[in-house]
Amino acid sequence: TYSPSVPKAGENVTFDASLSDDPDGTIANYEWNFGDGTPLDYGMIVNHTYATNGTYPVVLTVTDNDTLTNSTTLDVTVIDYPVANFTVSPGPPYYAPATLTFNASLSTPNGGFIVNYTWSFGDGNVTTVTNPIINHTYTTNGTYTVILNVTDSEGLWNTTSKDITVDRRDVAVIAVWVEYPLGANQTTGIYPGWEVNITVTVRNNGTVTENFGVTVYYENATASFSIDTLPVTGLAPGNETTLKFSWNTTGVAYSFAPYTINATASTVPYEMNTTNNNLITTIGVKMPGDVDWSGHVDYTDLWALGAAYGASYGEPRYDPCCDFNGNGEVDYRDLWTLGSNYST
């Protein structure tokens, strides 16, 4: 006899010949041939380990005290654990949302056949299938431990695992504001020809260092005009940077309706969320002479100019709304501009 009844490769098997007998004497020797090419062993009870699965013819030869022999053969079937193995395609890097193909075709049963594959993808999803190939989508970034468990027809199983790192790419414009010159503000507006600074802050909301561009536009209801594009290089995850755009408004048509200032970050490859790639503010570009932004130049504008006439930037009477050419002084040139547009 032998035990266990279904031994596994690498497991100790005990062979027991104590049921052998000699009717007219005694058994003097027990010889074991384990059928796997290993050396013979001797003794009534012996132990043996099989390295691999298979069916082995075990031959027991007994010799009695009269040197007579007798042999018997028993086939021993040794089973072995399957070996789990899998590949992932495509190769890294991975960016959410990432759909990956997991292929367990390289798994081996080592006797019998594989009956199922259980995948634990590390994100709470556990799936058991009979096909060795499966697709899975990671919707968020993170490092996921993927565990494959294969079970064979002999009731044995084996696991293996791999770590999958999924990154997120996401850049965002988080602030845009106009730096008005000469004490002007969003309420007062500016005039064509003024130099205006526009400041834009962007942030890397992803998990990889990014390079991208930021473009600032001024827009009305019918058209969009580029002011400038500036690069952002080497912006680390979670970091912010601020860009300053200089806008010379010479040639910009004045309008009663404010312009939209649109700061837009270029889309980086595999970007998951582009809704935060732009941000807007507004700026009014008024007709020179229209101090009160009424849409025309009249006596109220002339009166306001008279009150500020002769004042320079920084003095109490200075009013940026009366400094049409933006030179920091309210003088005869502004009076001439107002007169040229009077009643317009």
C-alpha positions in Angstrom: 0.0 0.0 0.0 1.0 3.6 -0.2 -0.3 6.9 1.2 -1.5 9.4 0.5 -3.7 7.8 -2.1 -3.3 10.7 -4.5 0.1 12.0 -3.9 1.3 15.3 -5.2 4.6 16.1 -6.8 7.1 17.0 -4.1 5.0 15.3 -1.4 6.4 12.5 0.7 4.8 9.1 -0.2 5.0 6.2 2.3 5.1 2.7 0.8 4.2 -0.2 3.1 4.9 -3.8 2.3 3.8 -5.2 5.7 1.0 -7.1 4.1 3.5 -9.3 2.2 4.0 -12.7 3.8 5.9 -16.0 3.4 3.8 -19.2 4.2 6.9 -21.4 5.0 9.4 -18.9 6.3 10.2 -15.2 6.6 10.7 -12.4 4.2 14.3 -11.3 4.4 14.4 -8.4 1.9 12.1 -5.8 0.4 13.3 -4.1 -2.8 11.5 -1.0 -4.2 11.7 0.3 -7.8 9.8 3.5 -7.8 9.5 3.7 -11.6 11.0 7.2 -12.0 14.6 6.3 -12.6 15.8 7.0 -9.0 17.9 4.4 -7.1 16.3 1.3 -5.6 15.3 1.5 -2.0 15.0 -1.3 0.6 12.9 -1.9 3.6 9.4 -3.0 4.6 8.3 0.7 4.9 10.0 3.3 2.9 9.4 6.9 1.8 9.8 8.4 -1.6 9.1 11.8 -3.3 8.2 12.2 -6.9 9.5 15.4 -8.6 6.9 15.6 -11.3 3.4 14.5 -12.1 2.7 11.2 -14.0 1.8 7.6 -13.5 4.7 5.5 -12.2 4.9 1.6 -12.1 6.1 0.8 -8.6 7.7 -2.7 -8.4 8.1 -4.4 -5.0 10.3 -7.5 -5.0 10.4 -9.5 -1.8 13.0 -12.2 -1.0 12.5 -14.8 1.7 14.9 -16.8 3.8 15.1 -19.5 1.1 16.2 -16.8 -1.4 13.0 -17.2 -3.3 11.5 -14.0 -4.8 8.2 -12.6 -5.8 7.3 -9.3 -7.3 4.2 -7.2 -7.6 3.6 -3.9 -9.5 1.3 -1.1 -8.6 0.7 2.1 -10.7 1.0 5.3 -8.7 -0.5 8.4 -10.2 1.1 11.6 -9.0 -0.6 14.9 -9.6 0.9 18.3 -9.5 -0.2 21.9 -9.0 -0.9 24.0 -12.1 1.3 27.0 -12.7 -0.4 30.4 -13.0 1.1 32.9 -15.4 -0.2 35.8 -17.4 0.8 38.7 -19.6 -0.7 42.2 -19.9 -1.1 44.2 -23.1 -0.4 46.8 -24.2 2.7 47.5 -22.2 3.0 50.4 -19.8 2.7 53.3 -19.3 -1.1 53.2 -18.6 -3.3 56.2 -18.3 -6.9 56.2 -16.9 -9.2 55.2 -18.3 -7.1 52.3 -19.3 -8.5 49.1 -21.0 -6.0 46.3 -20.6 -5.9 42.7 -22.0 -4.9 40.0 -19.5 -3.8 36.7 -21.1 -3.3 33.6 -18.9 -2.6 31.3 -21.9 0.9 30.7 -20.5 -0.5 29.0 -17.4 0.2 25.2 -17.4 -2.0 22.5 -15.8 0.8 20.0 -15.0 -1.6 17.1 -15.5 -5.3 17.3 -16.2 -6.5 20.7 -17.6 -7.3 24.1 -16.3 -11.0 24.5 -15.6 -11.2 28.2 -14.7 -9.3 31.4 -14.2 -10.2 33.7 -11.4 -9.0 37.3 -11.7 -8.8 39.8 -8.9 -8.0 43.1 -10.5 -7.2 45.0 -7.4 -10.0 47.5 -7.7 -12.8 45.4 -6.2 -13.6 43.5 -9.3 -13.2 39.7 -9.1 -14.2 37.7 -12.1 -14.1 33.9 -12.8 -14.0 32.8 -16.4 -13.1 29.7 -18.4 -11.4 31.6 -21.2 -7.8 32.5 -20.4 -8.1 36.0 -22.0 -10.1 38.8 -20.5 -10.2 42.6 -20.8 -10.5 45.0 -17.8 -10.8 48.8 -17.6 -9.3 50.9 -14.8 -11.2 54.2 -14.6 -9.0 55.9 -12.0 -5.3 56.1 -11.3 -3.6 54.0 -8.7 -1.4 50.9 -8.3 -3.4 47.8 -8.5 -2.3 44.3 -7.6 -3.7 41.8 -10.1 -4.0 38.3 -8.8 -4.7 35.3 -11.1 -5.9 32.0 -9.6 -6.0 29.0 -11.9 -7.8 25.8 -10.9 -7.3 22.5 -12.7 -9.3 19.4 -13.2 -7.5 17.6 -10.4 -8.9 20.2 -7.9 -5.5 21.9 -7.5 -4.9 25.6 -7.8 -2.1 28.1 -8.0 -1.9 31.9 -7.9 0.4 34.6 -9.3 0.3 38.4 -9.2 1.5 41.5 -10.8 1.3 45.2 -9.9 -0.3 47.5 -12.5 0.3 51.3 -12.1 -2.3 53.5 -13.8 -1.5 57.2 -14.1 -3.8 60.2 -14.7 -3.1 63.0 -17.0 -5.0 66.2 -16.3 -3.9 69.8 -16.6 -6.2 72.7 -15.5 -6.5 76.4 -15.7 -7.4 77.5 -12.2 -7.2 81.3 -12.4 -7.1 84.1 -15.0 -7.2 87.8 -14.2 -6.5 91.1 -15.9 -3.9 93.4 -14.4 -5.4 96.8 -15.3 -3.0 99.7 -15.8 -3.2 103.2 -14.4 -5.7 102.4 -11.7 -8.4 101.1 -14.1 -10.5 98.1 -13.3 -13.1 95.8 -14.8 -15.8 98.4 -14.2 -13.9 101.2 -15.9 -12.6 99.2 -18.8 -9.7 100.3 -21.0 -9.1 102.0 -24.4 -7.6 100.6 -27.6 -3.8 101.0 -27.5 -3.4 100.3 -23.8 -0.9 97.7 -22.7 -2.6 95.1 -20.5 -1.1 92.2 -18.5 -3.1 89.0 -18.2 -2.1 86.5 -15.6 -3.0 82.8 -15.8 -2.4 80.1 -13.2 -2.4 76.5 -14.2 -2.1 73.3 -12.2 -1.1 69.7 -12.9 -3.9 67.6 -11.5 -2.4 64.4 -12.8 0.2 62.0 -11.6 2.9 62.5 -14.3 5.1 65.5 -15.1 3.6 67.5 -18.0 4.7 69.8 -20.8 1.9 71.8 -22.5 1.0 75.2 -23.8 -1.4 77.9 -22.7 -3.0 80.3 -25.2 -5.0 83.4 -24.2 -7.6 84.7 -26.6 -9.9 87.7 -26.7 -13.3 87.0 -28.1 -16.5 88.6 -29.0 -19.8 87.1 -30.1 -18.5 86.3 -33.6 -14.8 85.9 -33.5 -11.8 84.8 -31.4 -8.3 86.4 -31.6 -5.1 84.9 -30.2 -3.1 87.1 -27.9 -0.2 84.8 -27.3 0.8 81.2 -26.4 3.3 80.5 -23.6 4.9 77.1 -22.8 4.7 75.2 -19.5 7.5 72.7 -19.1 8.2 70.1 -16.5 5.2 70.9 -14.3 5.3 68.2 -11.6 2.1 66.4 -10.3 0.2 68.6 -7.9 2.2 71.8 -8.7 1.0 75.1 -10.0 2.7 77.8 -12.1 1.7 81.3 -13.2 2.2 82.8 -16.6 2.0 86.5 -17.6 0.8 87.5 -21.0 1.3 91.0 -22.3 -1.5 92.3 -24.6 -1.0 95.5 -26.6 -4.5 96.4 -27.5 -3.5 98.7 -30.4 -5.9 97.9 -33.3 -8.5 96.2 -31.1 -11.9 97.4 -32.0 -13.8 99.1 -29.2 -17.1 97.6 -28.2 -19.9 98.5 -25.9 -20.1 94.8 -25.0 -17.1 93.5 -23.1 -14.7 91.0 -24.6 -14.2 87.6 -23.2 -10.6 86.7 -22.2 -10.3 82.9 -22.6 -7.2 81.2 -21.2 -6.9 77.6 -22.6 -4.4 74.9 -21.8 -3.6 72.5 -24.6 -4.9 69.0 -24.2 -2.2 66.5 -23.1 -2.2 63.0 -24.5 -4.6 60.6 -22.7 -6.1 63.5 -20.7 -9.0 62.2 -18.8 -10.8 65.5 -18.1 -10.7 68.5 -20.5 -13.5 70.5 -19.0 -11.1 72.3 -16.7 -8.6 73.2 -19.5 -10.0 76.7 -20.0 -11.2 79.6 -17.9 -12.6 83.0 -18.8 -12.9 86.5 -17.6 -14.1 89.7 -19.3 -12.6 93.1 -20.2 -14.2 96.2 -21.7 -12.5 98.0 -24.5 -14.3 101.4 -24.8 -14.5 104.0 -27.5 -12.0 106.7 -26.8 -13.9 109.7 -25.3 -16.7 107.5 -23.8 -15.7 108.2 -20.2 -18.9 106.8 -18.7 -19.1 103.8 -21.0 -22.6 104.9 -22.2 -21.9 103.9 -25.8 -21.5 107.5 -27.1 -19.5 110.6 -26.4 -21.4 113.6 -25.1 -21.3 116.5 -22.7 -21.1 114.2 -19.6 -17.8 112.8 -20.9 -16.6 116.4 -21.6 -17.5 117.4 -18.1 -15.6 114.4 -16.6 -12.6 115.2 -18.7 -12.6 118.8 -17.5 -12.6 117.7 -13.9 -9.5 115.5 -14.5 -7.7 117.8 -17.0 -4.1 118.4 -16.2 -3.8 115.6 -13.6 -1.3 112.8 -13.8 -1.4 109.2 -12.6 -1.1 109.1 -8.8 -2.7 112.5 -8.3 -6.1 112.7 -6.6 -7.9 114.2 -9.7 -6.5 111.7 -12.1 -9.1 109.5 -13.7 -8.0 106.6 -16.0 -11.3 106.9 -17.8 -10.2 110.3 -19.1 -6.7 109.1 -20.1 -7.6 107.8 -23.6 -4.1 107.2 -24.9 -3.0 105.6 -21.6 0.1 107.8 -21.1 -0.6 108.6 -17.5 -1.7 112.2 -18.1 -5.0 113.8 -18.9 -4.0 116.6 -21.3 -4.8 118.3 -24.7 -4.3 115.0 -26.6 -7.2 113.4 -24.6 -9.3 116.6 -25.2 -8.6 116.3 -28.9 -9.6 112.6 -29.0 -12.8 113.4 -27.2 -13.6 116.2 -29.6 -12.9 113.9 -32.6 -15.5 111.4 -31.3 -18.0 113.9 -29.9 -21.6 113.0 -30.6 -20.4 109.5 -31.9 
